[in-house]
Amino acid sequence: MQSLTAPELAALCADAQARPLLLDVREPWETALARIPAGSGDALFVPMMQIPQRLADIDRARSVVCICHHGARSAQVVAFLVQQGYGAVYNLTGGIDAWSREVDASVPRY
């Protein structure tokens, strides 16, 4: 499984040409608490259990970084997307919690 650290994702998001699609697979109450800032690139919020029904919303032509709270749910989604034929799919190691600790302390931890 391919993965990125929070600082590696921040570097990708800073490059307008390389920005991946940020696929946040947390529940709505979680995304209401904390999320990667909008200026970091395109984000799609699809709870993990809805991924199979929402595959058409996930652009196969783009790199996709899956995000959850600590990285476990998003790792499962990465494995599923790879099985579905998606190519450049990455897991954010440590999830939004790592983003808050390592990149942007203004993002609340929960």
Protein Blocks (a to p, Z undefined) as FASTA:
>chain_A
ZZddfklmmmmmmmmkloccdddfbdfklmmmpccdfkloccddddfklmmmmmmmpcfk
bccddddfkommmmmmmmmmmmnopabdcddehijmlmmmmmmmmbccZZ
